[in-house]
């Protein structure tokens, strides 16, 4: 028995003791409410039995059937020569009716309330003291009012419990959605870091190799390569700091500025600085949203990084074509297509970015002998 149940039992025992005290006082003082010439001893026994049953009204609701049946048994056993009591008889029956309607289930409530109504109807038919119009109006008015109050309280409690359960479910779903959002954000940040560091480190490695080859014979070229490394490292560090700032709670300014299509020429120049011949052509896409511009930028960035890492290409081309409702990004190279294929996390990141905006991405061998082709198509507006 838990603490709440023990508290309810203590309350019910106290209420039952109070009703028993009033009933016994009514019989033995006696009060003016006593009617009939029945035995006070029999009334005392009935009062005590009803008190015990009322003490169990929430612990064993079905036991409340015994309250009206106790008085019916007394009337039958004495041939109607039983005292008619208000505090000792009517009040316990009213409390049993309320408790059955309030605390019992549908089946228990039907049995308890049905037994109370049946007992009162029998009493109205065979007990002369209860057959007066004013008496019947009084006790039936009280019984029906108490019954409706009990039913109303039970319905209200059930609605409150249902509302609490719905709130708990909504809170759980909200918490799960928040956890999913955190996981998605972590994955997005991981892709950001991969895109930034993969591209920048690739450029720096190539430039460092070039500087090592010419440092003894062409100091100017070595300085140019080292300057490219410094510039690329500075840009990468700034980008990494921007992404890390996203982890700080409430710092939304870290989202701006994002690299957009206007910065693609910087990627082209970095690629050319590694000795790769890059042809670049782009239509006007300045009206694209910042998110779509970032997606285009990342596709070009990752594709060029893969060309330098895997393709062993001498030349590449980047084309951004704009139509009325779509923007097409095509990156091709003349390298070893088989080597360019396994782009790993980078290709996955490109595809997820493009899919996020309702676009598609294809990567595979180019149309010519050898080479690799990356083609992405994004709608220019949501829903297109």
C-alpha positions in Angstrom: 0.0 0.0 0.0 1.6 3.2 -1.1 1.6 6.5 0.8 -1.3 8.0 -1.2 -3.5 5.0 -0.6 -2.7 5.0 3.2 -3.7 8.7 3.3 -7.0 8.1 1.5 -7.7 5.1 3.9 -7.1 7.3 6.9 -9.5 10.0 5.6 -12.2 7.4 4.9 -11.8 5.9 8.3 -12.2 9.3 9.9 -15.3 10.1 7.8 -16.8 6.7 8.7 -16.0 7.2 12.4 -17.7 10.7 12.3 -20.9 9.2 10.7 -20.9 6.3 13.1 -20.6 8.8 16.1 -23.5 10.9 14.7 -25.6 7.8 14.1 -25.0 6.3 17.6 -25.8 9.7 19.1 -29.0 9.8 17.1 -30.1 6.4 18.4 -29.1 6.7 22.1 -29.5 10.4 22.9 -31.9 10.2 21.0 -32.4 13.0 18.3 -35.7 14.1 17.0 -34.8 12.7 13.6 -35.5 9.1 14.8 -38.7 7.6 13.4 -40.2 4.2 14.2 -40.2 1.9 17.2 -37.4 -0.4 16.2 -34.7 -1.8 18.4 -31.8 0.6 19.2 -29.4 -2.4 19.5 -30.2 -3.5 16.0 -29.8 0.0 14.7 -26.4 0.2 16.5 -25.2 -3.0 14.8 -26.4 -1.7 11.4 -24.6 1.7 12.0 -21.3 0.0 12.9 -21.5 -2.4 9.9 -22.1 0.5 7.6 -19.2 2.5 9.1 -16.8 -0.4 8.4 -18.0 -0.6 4.8 -17.7 3.2 4.4 -14.1 3.1 5.7 -13.3 0.9 2.7 -15.2 3.0 0.1 -12.0 3.8 -2.0 -10.0 0.7 -1.1 -12.8 -1.7 -2.0 -15.6 0.3 -3.8 -17.8 -2.8 -4.4 -18.1 -3.3 -0.6 -20.4 -0.2 -0.6 -23.2 -2.5 -1.9 -23.4 -3.7 1.7 -24.5 -0.3 3.0 -28.1 -0.3 1.5 -28.3 -4.1 1.8 -27.6 -3.9 5.6 -30.7 -1.8 6.2 -32.8 -3.9 3.8 -31.8 -6.9 5.8 -32.8 -5.2 9.0 -36.2 -4.3 7.7 -36.8 -7.8 6.3 -35.6 -9.5 9.5 -37.8 -7.4 11.7 -40.8 -7.3 9.4 -40.5 -3.5 9.0 -40.0 -2.8 12.7 -36.7 -1.0 12.3 -35.9 2.6 13.2 -35.7 5.1 10.3 -32.6 7.2 10.9 -31.2 10.3 9.2 -27.6 10.3 10.5 -27.3 6.6 11.0 -29.3 5.4 7.9 -29.9 8.0 5.2 -26.5 9.7 5.5 -24.4 6.5 5.0 -26.6 5.6 2.0 -26.0 9.0 0.5 -22.2 8.7 1.0 -22.2 5.2 -0.5 -24.1 6.5 -3.5 -21.6 9.4 -4.0 -18.6 7.1 -3.5 -19.8 4.5 -6.0 -20.5 7.2 -8.6 -17.2 9.0 -7.9 -14.6 6.3 -7.2 -15.9 3.1 -8.8 -15.4 1.9 -12.4 -18.3 1.7 -14.8 -19.3 -1.8 -13.6 -18.7 -1.1 -9.9 -20.5 2.2 -10.1 -23.5 0.6 -11.8 -23.8 -2.1 -9.1 -23.4 0.2 -6.1 -25.6 3.0 -7.4 -28.2 0.5 -8.6 -28.3 -1.2 -5.2 -28.8 2.2 -3.5 -31.6 3.2 -5.8 -33.3 -0.2 -5.5 -33.1 -0.1 -1.7 -34.6 3.4 -1.5 -37.4 2.4 -3.9 -38.2 -0.6 -1.7 -38.2 1.6 1.4 -40.6 4.1 -0.3 -43.0 1.2 -1.0 -43.0 -0.5 2.4 -41.9 2.1 5.1 -44.8 4.4 6.0 -42.5 7.1 7.3 -41.0 7.6 3.9 -44.2 7.7 1.8 -45.1 11.4 2.3 -44.7 13.7 -0.7 -42.3 16.1 1.1 -40.2 13.2 2.4 -39.9 11.6 -1.0 -39.2 14.9 -2.7 -36.4 15.6 -0.2 -34.6 12.2 -0.2 -34.9 11.7 -4.0 -33.7 15.3 -4.6 -30.7 14.7 -2.4 -29.9 11.3 -3.9 -30.0 12.4 -7.5 -28.0 15.6 -6.8 -25.3 13.6 -5.0 -25.3 11.0 -7.8 -24.8 13.6 -10.5 -22.1 15.3 -8.5 -20.2 12.0 -8.1 -20.5 11.3 -11.8 -19.3 14.8 -12.7 -16.3 14.6 -10.4 -15.3 11.2 -11.9 -15.6 12.5 -15.5 -13.6 15.7 -14.6 -10.9 13.6 -13.0 -10.7 11.3 -16.0 -10.4 14.3 -18.3 -7.7 15.7 -16.1 -5.8 12.4 -16.2 -6.2 12.2 -20.0 -5.0 15.7 -20.4 -2.0 15.0 -18.2 -1.2 11.9 -20.2 -1.5 13.8 -23.4 0.8 16.5 -22.0 3.3 13.9 -20.9 3.2 12.3 -24.4 3.6 15.7 -26.0 6.5 16.5 -23.7 8.2 13.2 -24.5 7.7 13.8 -28.3 9.1 17.3 -27.9 12.1 16.0 -26.0 12.7 13.3 -28.7 12.4 16.0 -31.4 14.9 18.1 -29.6 17.3 15.2 -29.4 16.8 14.5 -33.1 17.5 18.1 -33.9 20.6 18.1 -31.8 21.8 14.9 -33.6 21.0 16.5 -37.0 22.8 19.7 -36.0 25.9 17.7 -34.9 25.9 15.8 -38.3 25.5 19.1 -40.1 28.4 20.7 -38.2 30.5 17.6 -38.9 29.9 18.0 -42.6 30.7 21.7 -42.3 34.0 20.9 -40.7 34.7 18.1 -43.3 34.0 20.5 -46.2 36.1 23.3 -44.7 39.1 21.3 -43.5 39.1 18.8 -46.4 39.3 21.5 -49.0 41.7 23.8 -47.2 44.1 21.1 -46.0 44.1 19.7 -49.5 45.1 23.1 -50.9 47.8 23.6 -48.3 49.3 20.1 -48.8 49.6 20.7 -52.6 51.1 24.2 -52.1 53.5 22.9 -49.5 54.7 20.2 -51.9 55.1 22.8 -54.7 57.1 25.0 -52.3 59.4 22.2 -51.3 60.2 21.5 -54.9 61.1 25.0 -55.9 62.5 26.4 -52.6 66.1 26.0 -53.7 65.7 27.2 -57.3 62.8 29.7 -57.3 62.4 31.6 -54.1 59.6 33.8 -55.5 57.5 30.7 -56.4 58.2 29.3 -53.0 57.1 32.5 -51.3 53.9 32.5 -53.5 53.1 29.0 -52.5 53.7 29.8 -48.8 51.5 32.8 -49.1 48.8 30.7 -50.6 49.2 28.3 -47.6 48.9 31.2 -45.2 45.8 32.6 -46.9 44.1 29.2 -47.1 44.9 28.4 -43.5 43.6 31.8 -42.3 40.4 31.3 -44.2 40.0 27.8 -42.9 40.6 28.9 -39.3 37.9 31.6 -39.7 35.5 29.1 -41.1 36.2 26.6 -38.3 35.7 29.3 -35.7 32.4 30.2 -37.3 31.2 26.6 -37.1 32.4 26.1 -33.5 30.5 29.2 -32.6 27.3 27.4 -33.6 27.8 25.3 -30.5 27.5 28.3 -28.2 24.0 28.6 -26.8 22.1 31.6 -28.1 24.9 32.9 -30.4 23.1 33.2 -33.7 25.4 35.8 -35.2 27.9 33.0 -35.9 25.7 32.0 -38.8 26.6 35.1 -40.7 28.3 35.6 -43.1 28.1 32.3 -44.9 30.2 31.7 -48.0 28.1 32.1 -51.2 28.4 31.8 -54.9 30.3 35.1 -55.1 33.2 33.3 -53.3 33.4 30.5 -55.9 36.1 32.4 -57.9 38.3 32.1 -54.8 38.0 28.3 -55.0 38.9 28.5 -58.6 42.0 30.6 -58.0 43.0 28.2 -55.2 42.7 25.3 -57.5 44.6 27.0 -60.2 47.3 27.9 -57.7 48.0 24.1 -57.3 48.7 23.9 -61.1 45.3 22.6 -62.1 43.8 24.3 -65.2 40.3 25.2 -64.3 37.7 26.7 -66.7 34.9 28.5 -64.9 31.6 29.7 -66.2 28.6 31.0 -64.2 25.2 32.6 -64.9 23.8 35.3 -62.6 22.5 33.5 -59.4 22.6 36.5 -57.0 18.9 36.1 -56.3 19.2 32.7 -54.8 18.7 32.3 -51.1 21.7 32.2 -48.8 21.1 28.6 -48.0 21.0 27.6 -51.7 24.1 29.7 -52.4 25.9 27.9 -49.6 24.8 24.5 -51.1 26.2 25.5 -54.5 29.4 26.7 -52.9 29.9 23.5 -51.0 29.2 21.3 -54.0 31.9 23.2 -56.1 34.3 23.2 -53.1 34.0 19.4 -52.5 34.1 18.5 -56.1 37.3 20.5 -56.7 38.8 19.0 -53.5 38.1 15.5 -54.8 39.7 16.4 -58.2 42.9 17.4 -56.5 42.9 14.5 -54.0 41.9 11.6 -56.2 41.7 12.4 -59.9 45.3 13.2 -60.9 43.7 15.5 -63.4 45.4 18.2 -65.5 42.3 20.3 -66.1 38.8 20.7 -64.8 35.7 22.8 -65.6 33.1 24.3 -63.4 29.8 25.5 -64.9 26.8 27.0 -63.1 23.8 27.3 -65.3 20.6 29.1 -64.3 17.2 28.5 -65.8 13.8 29.9 -64.8 13.3 27.5 -62.0 16.5 25.6 -61.5 20.3 26.0 -61.1 22.6 23.4 -62.5 26.1 22.8 -61.2 28.5 20.7 -63.3 32.1 19.9 -62.4 34.2 17.7 -64.7 37.8 16.8 -65.0 40.1 14.8 -67.3 41.7 12.7 -64.7 41.5 9.1 -63.6 37.8 8.5 -63.2 38.2 5.3 -61.2 40.4 7.0 -58.7 38.1 10.0 -58.4 35.1 7.9 -57.5 35.3 7.1 -53.8 34.7 10.5 -52.4 33.3 9.1 -49.2 31.8 11.5 -46.6 32.3 14.4 -49.0 30.0 12.9 -51.6 27.5 12.1 -48.9 27.6 15.6 -47.6 27.1 17.1 -51.1 24.1 14.8 -51.7 22.5 15.6 -48.4 22.9 19.4 -48.9 21.3 19.2 -52.4 18.5 16.9 -51.2 17.7 19.3 -48.4 16.6 21.9 -51.0 14.7 19.4 -53.1 17.5 18.9 -55.6 19.4 15.9 -57.0 23.1 15.0 -57.3 24.8 12.6 -59.7 28.5 11.6 -59.6 30.1 9.2 -62.0 32.5 8.8 -64.9 32.5 11.7 -67.4 31.3 11.5 -71.0 34.8 11.3 -72.4 37.5 8.7 -71.8 38.5 8.8 -68.2 37.5 11.8 -66.1 34.8 12.3 -63.5 31.6 14.3 -63.6 29.6 15.8 -60.7 26.3 17.3 -61.5 23.8 18.9 -59.1 20.4 20.4 -59.8 18.6 22.5 -57.3 15.2 24.3 -57.6 15.6 28.0 -57.2 12.5 28.3 -54.9 11.0 26.0 -52.3 8.4 23.6 -53.6 9.7 23.8 -57.3 
